[in-house]
Amino acid sequence: MRKLDQRIDDVRRAMYQAYEKKVSYHELLRISQELDRLLNQMEHGKKVI
């Protein structure tokens, strides 16, 4: 789970940085979807791929 936690932190950081840089809506959406996918994996106890 440590690897999954690290990936979640990395994606959250990327999302914050993208927001600060005012990137496109589509890029923020892509990052948000990746974060959602990782959080769902954590919720269901799946391994990160």
C-alpha distance matrix in Angstrom:
0.0 3.8 5.4 5.1 6.2 8.6 9.9 10.6 12.4 14.2 15.4 16.5 18.4 19.9 21.0 22.6 24.3 25.6 27.0 28.7 30.2 31.4 30.2 31.2 30.1 28.9 26.6 25.1 24.8 22.9 20.4 20.2 19.6 16.7 15.1 16.0 14.6 11.1 11.5 12.8 9.9 7.7 10.9 11.4 8.2 8.6 7.2 8.1 11.6
3.8 0.0 3.8 5.4 5.0 6.2 8.7 9.9 10.6 12.3 14.3 15.3 16.5 18.3 19.9 21.2 22.5 24.2 25.8 27.0 28.6 30.1 29.1 30.6 29.9 28.9 26.2 24.8 25.0 23.1 20.2 20.4 20.4 17.3 15.5 17.2 16.2 12.4 13.0 15.2 12.6 10.4 13.8 14.8 11.8 12.1 10.1 9.8 12.9
5.4 3.8 0.0 3.8 5.4 5.1 6.2 8.7 9.9 10.5 12.4 14.2 15.3 16.4 18.3 20.0 21.0 22.3 24.3 25.7 26.8 28.4 27.0 28.3 27.8 26.5 23.7 22.7 23.0 20.6 17.9 18.7 18.4 15.0 13.9 16.0 14.4 10.8 12.5 14.5 11.8 10.6 14.4 15.1 12.4 11.4 8.7 7.2 9.8
5.1 5.4 3.8 0.0 3.8 5.4 5.1 6.2 8.6 9.8 10.6 12.2 14.2 15.2 16.4 18.4 19.9 20.8 22.5 24.3 25.6 26.7 25.3 26.3 25.4 24.0 21.6 20.4 20.2 18.1 15.5 15.7 15.3 12.1 10.7 12.4 10.9 7.2 8.8 10.8 8.3 7.2 11.0 12.0 9.8 9.1 7.3 5.6 8.9
6.2 5.0 5.4 3.8 0.0 3.8 5.5 5.1 6.2 8.6 10.0 10.6 12.3 14.2 15.3 16.6 18.4 19.9 21.1 22.6 24.4 25.7 24.8 26.2 25.3 24.5 21.9 20.2 20.4 18.9 15.8 15.7 16.1 13.3 11.0 12.9 12.6 8.8 9.1 12.0 10.4 8.2 11.5 13.5 11.6 11.9 10.7 9.4 12.6
8.6 6.2 5.1 5.4 3.8 0.0 3.8 5.4 5.1 6.1 8.6 9.8 10.5 12.2 14.2 15.4 16.4 18.2 19.9 21.1 22.4 24.2 23.2 24.9 24.6 23.8 20.8 19.4 20.2 18.4 15.1 15.9 16.6 13.4 11.6 14.4 14.0 10.4 11.6 14.6 13.0 11.5 15.0 16.8 14.8 14.4 12.5 10.3 12.7
9.9 8.7 6.2 5.1 5.5 3.8 0.0 3.8 5.4 5.0 6.1 8.5 9.8 10.4 12.2 14.2 15.2 16.2 18.2 19.8 20.8 22.2 20.8 22.2 21.7 20.5 17.6 16.6 17.1 15.0 11.9 13.0 13.3 9.9 8.7 11.7 11.0 7.7 9.9 12.7 11.2 10.7 14.2 15.8 14.4 13.3 11.4 8.4 10.2
10.6 9.9 8.7 6.2 5.1 5.4 3.8 0.0 3.8 5.4 5.2 6.1 8.5 9.8 10.5 12.3 14.2 15.2 16.4 18.3 19.9 20.9 19.8 21.1 20.1 19.4 16.8 15.0 15.4 14.0 10.7 10.8 11.6 8.8 6.4 9.2 9.5 6.3 7.2 10.7 10.2 9.2 12.2 14.4 13.7 13.4 12.5 10.1 12.4
12.4 10.6 9.9 8.6 6.2 5.1 5.4 3.8 0.0 3.8 5.5 5.1 6.1 8.6 9.8 10.6 12.3 14.1 15.3 16.5 18.3 19.8 19.3 21.2 20.7 20.5 17.5 15.6 16.8 15.8 12.1 12.5 14.2 11.6 9.1 12.2 13.1 10.1 10.5 14.2 13.9 12.4 15.2 17.8 16.8 16.8 15.7 13.2 15.4
14.2 12.3 10.5 9.8 8.6 6.1 5.0 5.4 3.8 0.0 3.8 5.5 5.1 6.2 8.6 10.0 10.5 12.1 14.2 15.3 16.4 18.2 17.2 19.2 19.3 18.7 15.4 14.2 15.7 14.1 10.5 12.0 13.7 10.7 9.3 13.0 13.4 10.9 12.4 15.8 15.2 14.5 17.6 19.7 18.8 18.0 16.4 13.3 14.6
15.4 14.3 12.4 10.6 10.0 8.6 6.1 5.2 5.5 3.8 0.0 3.8 5.3 4.9 6.0 8.6 9.7 10.3 12.1 14.1 15.1 16.2 14.9 16.4 16.0 15.3 12.3 10.8 12.0 10.5 6.9 8.3 10.0 7.4 6.0 9.8 10.7 9.0 10.5 13.7 13.8 13.8 16.4 18.5 18.3 17.4 16.3 13.1 14.1
16.5 15.3 14.2 12.2 10.6 9.8 8.5 6.1 5.1 5.5 3.8 0.0 3.8 5.4 5.0 6.2 8.6 9.8 10.6 12.4 14.3 15.2 14.8 16.5 15.9 16.0 13.3 10.9 12.4 12.1 8.3 8.4 11.1 9.5 7.0 10.2 12.2 10.5 10.8 14.3 15.1 14.4 16.5 19.2 19.2 19.0 18.4 15.7 17.3
18.4 16.5 15.3 14.2 12.3 10.5 9.8 8.5 6.1 5.1 5.3 3.8 0.0 3.8 5.4 5.2 6.2 8.5 9.9 10.6 12.3 14.2 14.0 16.5 16.7 17.1 13.9 11.9 14.4 13.8 10.1 11.2 14.1 12.3 10.4 13.9 15.5 13.7 14.4 17.9 18.3 17.5 19.9 22.6 22.2 21.8 20.8 17.8 19.1
19.9 18.3 16.4 15.2 14.2 12.2 10.4 9.8 8.6 6.2 4.9 5.4 3.8 0.0 3.8 5.5 5.1 6.0 8.5 9.8 10.4 12.1 11.1 13.5 14.0 14.0 10.5 9.3 11.9 11.0 7.5 9.7 12.4 10.6 9.9 13.5 14.9 13.7 15.1 18.2 18.7 18.6 21.0 23.3 23.2 22.3 21.1 17.7 18.3
21.0 19.9 18.3 16.4 15.3 14.2 12.2 10.5 9.8 8.6 6.0 5.0 5.4 3.8 0.0 3.8 5.5 5.1 6.1 8.6 9.9 10.4 9.8 11.6 11.3 11.9 9.0 6.6 9.2 9.4 6.0 7.1 10.4 9.8 8.7 11.7 13.9 13.4 14.1 17.1 18.3 18.3 20.1 22.7 23.1 22.5 21.9 18.8 19.6
22.6 21.2 20.0 18.4 16.6 15.4 14.2 12.3 10.6 10.0 8.6 6.2 5.2 5.5 3.8 0.0 3.8 5.5 5.1 6.2 8.7 9.8 10.5 13.0 13.1 14.5 11.8 9.2 12.2 12.9 9.8 10.3 13.9 13.4 11.7 14.6 17.1 16.2 16.4 19.6 21.0 20.4 22.1 25.0 25.3 25.1 24.5 21.6 22.7
24.3 22.5 21.0 19.9 18.4 16.4 15.2 14.2 12.3 10.5 9.7 8.6 6.2 5.1 5.5 3.8 0.0 3.8 5.4 5.0 6.2 8.5 9.1 12.3 13.4 14.6 11.5 10.0 13.5 13.6 10.8 12.4 15.7 14.9 13.9 17.1 19.1 18.3 19.1 22.3 23.2 22.9 25.0 27.6 27.7 27.0 26.0 22.8 23.4
25.6 24.2 22.3 20.8 19.9 18.2 16.2 15.2 14.1 12.1 10.3 9.8 8.5 6.0 5.1 5.5 3.8 0.0 3.8 5.4 5.1 6.1 5.6 8.5 9.8 11.0 7.9 6.8 10.5 10.9 8.7 10.7 13.8 13.5 13.3 16.2 18.2 18.0 19.1 21.8 23.0 23.3 25.1 27.5 28.0 27.1 26.2 22.9 23.1
27.0 25.8 24.3 22.5 21.1 19.9 18.2 16.4 15.3 14.2 12.1 10.6 9.9 8.5 6.1 5.1 5.4 3.8 0.0 3.8 5.4 5.0 6.3 8.8 9.2 11.5 9.5 7.1 10.7 12.2 10.3 10.9 14.5 15.0 14.2 16.5 19.1 19.2 19.5 22.3 24.0 24.0 25.4 28.1 28.9 28.4 28.0 24.9 25.5
28.7 27.0 25.7 24.3 22.6 21.1 19.8 18.3 16.5 15.3 14.1 12.4 10.6 9.8 8.6 6.2 5.0 5.4 3.8 0.0 3.8 5.4 7.9 11.2 12.4 14.8 12.5 10.8 14.4 15.7 13.5 14.5 18.0 18.2 17.1 19.8 22.3 21.9 22.3 25.3 26.8 26.5 28.1 30.9 31.4 31.0 30.3 27.2 27.8
30.2 28.6 26.8 25.6 24.4 22.4 20.8 19.9 18.3 16.4 15.1 14.3 12.3 10.4 9.9 8.7 6.2 5.1 5.4 3.8 0.0 3.8 5.6 9.3 11.6 13.6 11.2 10.6 14.4 15.2 13.7 15.3 18.5 18.6 18.3 21.1 23.2 23.1 23.9 26.8 28.0 28.2 30.0 32.5 33.0 32.1 31.2 27.8 28.0
31.4 30.1 28.4 26.7 25.7 24.2 22.2 20.9 19.8 18.2 16.2 15.2 14.2 12.1 10.4 9.8 8.5 6.1 5.0 5.4 3.8 0.0 3.8 6.6 8.5 11.2 9.8 9.0 12.5 14.1 13.2 14.4 17.5 18.3 18.2 20.4 22.7 23.2 23.9 26.4 28.0 28.4 29.8 32.3 33.2 32.4 31.9 28.6 28.7
30.2 29.1 27.0 25.3 24.8 23.2 20.8 19.8 19.3 17.2 14.9 14.8 14.0 11.1 9.8 10.5 9.1 5.6 6.3 7.9 5.6 3.8 0.0 3.8 6.6 8.3 6.5 7.0 10.3 11.2 11.0 12.8 15.4 16.0 16.7 18.9 20.8 21.5 22.7 24.9 26.4 27.2 28.7 30.9 31.8 30.6 29.9 26.5 26.2
31.2 30.6 28.3 26.3 26.2 24.9 22.2 21.1 21.2 19.2 16.4 16.5 16.5 13.5 11.6 13.0 12.3 8.5 8.8 11.2 9.3 6.6 3.8 0.0 3.8 5.3 5.3 6.5 8.7 10.0 11.0 12.4 14.4 15.8 16.9 18.5 20.2 21.7 22.8 24.5 26.3 27.5 28.7 30.6 31.9 30.6 30.2 26.9 26.4
30.1 29.9 27.8 25.4 25.3 24.6 21.7 20.1 20.7 19.3 16.0 15.9 16.7 14.0 11.3 13.1 13.4 9.8 9.2 12.4 11.6 8.5 6.6 3.8 0.0 3.8 5.5 5.2 6.1 8.6 10.0 10.3 12.1 14.3 15.2 16.1 18.2 20.0 20.8 22.2 24.3 25.6 26.4 28.4 30.0 28.9 28.9 25.9 25.6
28.9 28.9 26.5 24.0 24.5 23.8 20.5 19.4 20.5 18.7 15.3 16.0 17.1 14.0 11.9 14.5 14.6 11.0 11.5 14.8 13.6 11.2 8.3 5.3 3.8 0.0 3.8 5.5 4.9 6.1 8.7 9.7 10.4 12.4 14.2 15.0 16.4 18.5 19.8 20.8 22.7 24.4 25.4 26.9 28.5 26.9 26.9 23.8 23.1
26.6 26.2 23.7 21.6 21.9 20.8 17.6 16.8 17.5 15.4 12.3 13.3 13.9 10.5 9.0 11.8 11.5 7.9 9.5 12.5 11.2 9.8 6.5 5.3 5.5 3.8 0.0 3.8 5.3 5.0 6.3 8.5 9.9 10.8 12.5 14.2 15.4 16.8 18.5 20.0 21.4 22.9 24.4 26.0 27.1 25.5 25.1 21.8 21.1
25.1 24.8 22.7 20.4 20.2 19.4 16.6 15.0 15.6 14.2 10.8 10.9 11.9 9.3 6.6 9.2 10.0 6.8 7.1 10.8 10.6 9.0 7.0 6.5 5.2 5.5 3.8 0.0 3.8 5.4 5.2 6.0 8.6 9.9 10.5 12.1 14.2 15.4 16.3 18.2 20.0 21.1 22.3 24.3 25.6 24.5 24.3 21.3 21.2
24.8 25.0 23.0 20.2 20.4 20.2 17.1 15.4 16.8 15.7 12.0 12.4 14.4 11.9 9.2 12.2 13.5 10.5 10.7 14.4 14.4 12.5 10.3 8.7 6.1 4.9 5.3 3.8 0.0 3.8 5.5 4.9 6.1 8.6 9.8 10.3 12.2 14.2 15.1 16.3 18.3 19.9 20.7 22.4 24.1 22.9 23.2 20.3 20.2
22.9 23.1 20.6 18.1 18.9 18.4 15.0 14.0 15.8 14.1 10.5 12.1 13.8 11.0 9.4 12.9 13.6 10.9 12.2 15.7 15.2 14.1 11.2 10.0 8.6 6.1 5.0 5.4 3.8 0.0 3.8 5.4 5.2 6.3 8.8 9.9 10.6 12.6 14.4 15.4 16.8 18.7 20.0 21.3 22.6 20.9 20.8 17.7 17.1
20.4 20.2 17.9 15.5 15.8 15.1 11.9 10.7 12.1 10.5 6.9 8.3 10.1 7.5 6.0 9.8 10.8 8.7 10.3 13.5 13.7 13.2 11.0 11.0 10.0 8.7 6.3 5.2 5.5 3.8 0.0 3.8 5.4 5.1 6.3 8.6 9.9 10.7 12.3 14.3 15.5 16.7 18.4 20.1 21.0 19.7 19.3 16.1 16.1
20.2 20.4 18.7 15.7 15.7 15.9 13.0 10.8 12.5 12.0 8.3 8.4 11.2 9.7 7.1 10.3 12.4 10.7 10.9 14.5 15.3 14.4 12.8 12.4 10.3 9.7 8.5 6.0 4.9 5.4 3.8 0.0 3.8 5.4 5.1 6.1 8.6 9.9 10.5 12.2 14.3 15.3 16.3 18.4 19.8 18.9 19.3 16.6 17.2
19.6 20.4 18.4 15.3 16.1 16.6 13.3 11.6 14.2 13.7 10.0 11.1 14.1 12.4 10.4 13.9 15.7 13.8 14.5 18.0 18.5 17.5 15.4 14.4 12.1 10.4 9.9 8.6 6.1 5.2 5.4 3.8 0.0 3.8 5.4 5.0 6.1 8.6 9.8 10.5 12.4 14.3 15.1 16.5 18.2 16.9 17.4 14.9 15.1
16.7 17.3 15.0 12.1 13.3 13.4 9.9 8.8 11.6 10.7 7.4 9.5 12.3 10.6 9.8 13.4 14.9 13.5 15.0 18.2 18.6 18.3 16.0 15.8 14.3 12.4 10.8 9.9 8.6 6.3 5.1 5.4 3.8 0.0 3.8 5.4 5.1 6.3 8.7 9.9 10.7 12.5 14.3 15.5 16.4 14.8 14.7 11.7 11.9
15.1 15.5 13.9 10.7 11.0 11.6 8.7 6.4 9.1 9.3 6.0 7.0 10.4 9.9 8.7 11.7 13.9 13.3 14.2 17.1 18.3 18.2 16.7 16.9 15.2 14.2 12.5 10.5 9.8 8.8 6.3 5.1 5.4 3.8 0.0 3.8 5.4 5.2 6.1 8.6 9.9 10.6 12.2 14.3 15.1 14.4 14.5 12.0 13.3
16.0 17.2 16.0 12.4 12.9 14.4 11.7 9.2 12.2 13.0 9.8 10.2 13.9 13.5 11.7 14.6 17.1 16.2 16.5 19.8 21.1 20.4 18.9 18.5 16.1 15.0 14.2 12.1 10.3 9.9 8.6 6.1 5.0 5.4 3.8 0.0 3.8 5.5 5.1 6.1 8.6 9.9 10.4 12.3 14.0 13.5 14.6 12.8 14.2
14.6 16.2 14.4 10.9 12.6 14.0 11.0 9.5 13.1 13.4 10.7 12.2 15.5 14.9 13.9 17.1 19.1 18.2 19.1 22.3 23.2 22.7 20.8 20.2 18.2 16.4 15.4 14.2 12.2 10.6 9.9 8.6 6.1 5.1 5.4 3.8 0.0 3.8 5.5 5.2 6.3 8.8 9.9 10.7 12.2 10.8 11.7 9.9 10.8
11.1 12.4 10.8 7.2 8.8 10.4 7.7 6.3 10.1 10.9 9.0 10.5 13.7 13.7 13.4 16.2 18.3 18.0 19.2 21.9 23.1 23.2 21.5 21.7 20.0 18.5 16.8 15.4 14.2 12.6 10.7 9.9 8.6 6.3 5.2 5.5 3.8 0.0 3.8 5.4 5.0 6.3 8.7 10.0 10.3 9.2 9.5 7.5 9.5
11.5 13.0 12.5 8.8 9.1 11.6 9.9 7.2 10.5 12.4 10.5 10.8 14.4 15.1 14.1 16.4 19.1 19.1 19.5 22.3 23.9 23.9 22.7 22.8 20.8 19.8 18.5 16.3 15.1 14.4 12.3 10.5 9.8 8.7 6.1 5.1 5.5 3.8 0.0 3.8 5.4 5.0 6.1 8.7 9.7 10.0 11.3 10.3 12.8
12.8 15.2 14.5 10.8 12.0 14.6 12.7 10.7 14.2 15.8 13.7 14.3 17.9 18.2 17.1 19.6 22.3 21.8 22.3 25.3 26.8 26.4 24.9 24.5 22.2 20.8 20.0 18.2 16.3 15.4 14.3 12.2 10.5 9.9 8.6 6.1 5.2 5.4 3.8 0.0 3.8 5.3 5.0 6.2 8.4 8.5 10.8 10.5 12.7
9.9 12.6 11.8 8.3 10.4 13.0 11.2 10.2 13.9 15.2 13.8 15.1 18.3 18.7 18.3 21.0 23.2 23.0 24.0 26.8 28.0 28.0 26.4 26.3 24.3 22.7 21.4 20.0 18.3 16.8 15.5 14.3 12.4 10.7 9.9 8.6 6.3 5.0 5.4 3.8 0.0 3.8 5.4 5.2 5.9 5.0 7.0 7.1 9.7
7.7 10.4 10.6 7.2 8.2 11.5 10.7 9.2 12.4 14.5 13.8 14.4 17.5 18.6 18.3 20.4 22.9 23.3 24.0 26.5 28.2 28.4 27.2 27.5 25.6 24.4 22.9 21.1 19.9 18.7 16.7 15.3 14.3 12.5 10.6 9.9 8.8 6.3 5.0 5.3 3.8 0.0 3.8 5.5 5.0 6.2 7.9 8.5 11.8
10.9 13.8 14.4 11.0 11.5 15.0 14.2 12.2 15.2 17.6 16.4 16.5 19.9 21.0 20.1 22.1 25.0 25.1 25.4 28.1 30.0 29.8 28.7 28.7 26.4 25.4 24.4 22.3 20.7 20.0 18.4 16.3 15.1 14.3 12.2 10.4 9.9 8.7 6.1 5.0 5.4 3.8 0.0 3.8 5.6 7.9 10.7 11.8 14.9
11.4 14.8 15.1 12.0 13.5 16.8 15.8 14.4 17.8 19.7 18.5 19.2 22.6 23.3 22.7 25.0 27.6 27.5 28.1 30.9 32.5 32.3 30.9 30.6 28.4 26.9 26.0 24.3 22.4 21.3 20.1 18.4 16.5 15.5 14.3 12.3 10.7 10.0 8.7 6.2 5.2 5.5 3.8 0.0 3.8 5.6 9.2 11.1 13.8
8.2 11.8 12.4 9.8 11.6 14.8 14.4 13.7 16.8 18.8 18.3 19.2 22.2 23.2 23.1 25.3 27.7 28.0 28.9 31.4 33.0 33.2 31.8 31.9 30.0 28.5 27.1 25.6 24.1 22.6 21.0 19.8 18.2 16.4 15.1 14.0 12.2 10.3 9.7 8.4 5.9 5.0 5.6 3.8 0.0 3.8 6.7 9.3 12.4
8.6 12.1 11.4 9.1 11.9 14.4 13.3 13.4 16.8 18.0 17.4 19.0 21.8 22.3 22.5 25.1 27.0 27.1 28.4 31.0 32.1 32.4 30.6 30.6 28.9 26.9 25.5 24.5 22.9 20.9 19.7 18.9 16.9 14.8 14.4 13.5 10.8 9.2 10.0 8.5 5.0 6.2 7.9 5.6 3.8 0.0 3.8 6.5 9.1
7.2 10.1 8.7 7.3 10.7 12.5 11.4 12.5 15.7 16.4 16.3 18.4 20.8 21.1 21.9 24.5 26.0 26.2 28.0 30.3 31.2 31.9 29.9 30.2 28.9 26.9 25.1 24.3 23.2 20.8 19.3 19.3 17.4 14.7 14.5 14.6 11.7 9.5 11.3 10.8 7.0 7.9 10.7 9.2 6.7 3.8 0.0 3.8 6.4
8.1 9.8 7.2 5.6 9.4 10.3 8.4 10.1 13.2 13.3 13.1 15.7 17.8 17.7 18.8 21.6 22.8 22.9 24.9 27.2 27.8 28.6 26.5 26.9 25.9 23.8 21.8 21.3 20.3 17.7 16.1 16.6 14.9 11.7 12.0 12.8 9.9 7.5 10.3 10.5 7.1 8.5 11.8 11.1 9.3 6.5 3.8 0.0 3.8
11.6 12.9 9.8 8.9 12.6 12.7 10.2 12.4 15.4 14.6 14.1 17.3 19.1 18.3 19.6 22.7 23.4 23.1 25.5 27.8 28.0 28.7 26.2 26.4 25.6 23.1 21.1 21.2 20.2 17.1 16.1 17.2 15.1 11.9 13.3 14.2 10.8 9.5 12.8 12.7 9.7 11.8 14.9 13.8 12.4 9.1 6.4 3.8 0.0
